Amino acid sequence: MTVDQGLQVCGALLLLVAYGLAQARVLEPDAYSYLLLNLAGSALLAVLAWRGEQWGFLLLEGVWALVALWGLGRRLRGRVSRA
């Protein structure tokens, strides 16, 4: 396994752990830990996609990172609504 492949697995695991914990109702989708796991995993995968010139994957992960960052910003500003 190359370093890039190891980093890809780490990024994917961050996303999958966040998703799994949210599905198990351990984490709320607006929890700092959920948002940070999503941001870290998707940003890592976006950088690797950019380096590998994988434009579709870069689009997916780049938008995922931006959405996580947006959610984190809303949370930090106290603009989270509970349904």
C-alpha positions in Angstrom: 0.0 0.0 0.0 1.4 3.4 -0.9 1.2 6.5 1.3 -1.6 8.0 -0.8 -3.6 4.8 -0.5 -3.1 4.8 3.2 -4.3 8.4 3.4 -7.3 7.6 1.2 -8.3 4.8 3.6 -7.9 7.2 6.6 -10.1 9.8 4.9 -12.7 7.3 4.0 -12.7 5.9 7.5 -13.2 9.3 9.0 -16.3 9.8 6.8 -17.6 6.3 7.4 -17.2 6.5 11.2 -19.1 9.8 11.3 -21.9 8.4 9.1 -22.1 5.2 11.1 -22.2 7.0 14.4 -24.9 9.3 13.1 -27.0 6.3 11.9 -26.5 4.7 15.3 -27.7 7.9 16.8 -24.5 8.3 18.8 -23.7 11.6 17.1 -26.1 14.2 15.9 -25.6 15.6 12.4 -24.9 19.1 13.9 -22.5 17.8 16.5 -19.0 19.3 16.4 -17.4 15.9 16.3 -19.6 14.8 13.4 -18.9 18.0 11.4 -15.1 17.8 12.1 -14.9 14.2 11.1 -16.7 15.0 7.8 -14.5 18.1 7.2 -11.2 16.2 7.9 -12.1 13.1 5.9 -13.5 15.0 2.9 -10.8 17.6 2.8 -8.1 14.9 2.9 -9.8 13.0 0.1 -10.3 16.2 -1.9 -6.5 17.1 -1.7 -5.6 13.5 -2.8 -8.1 13.7 -5.7 -6.6 17.1 -6.8 -3.1 15.6 -6.7 -4.3 12.6 -8.7 -6.2 14.7 -11.1 -9.4 12.9 -10.3 -11.8 15.7 -11.1 -15.1 14.0 -10.4 -13.9 12.8 -7.0 -12.5 16.3 -6.3 -15.9 17.8 -7.0 -17.6 15.3 -4.7 -15.2 15.6 -1.8 -14.6 19.3 -2.3 -18.3 20.1 -2.0 -18.6 17.6 0.9 -15.8 19.6 2.7 -17.5 22.9 2.0 -20.8 21.7 3.3 -19.2 20.4 6.4 -17.3 23.7 6.8 -20.6 25.6 6.3 -22.3 23.5 9.0 -19.5 24.0 11.4 -19.7 27.8 10.8 -23.4 27.7 11.5 -22.8 25.7 14.6 -20.1 28.1 15.8 -22.4 31.1 15.2 -25.2 29.4 17.2 -27.5 29.0 14.2 -28.4 25.4 14.6 -32.1 24.6 14.8 -33.3 21.4 16.5 -36.1 19.7 14.7 
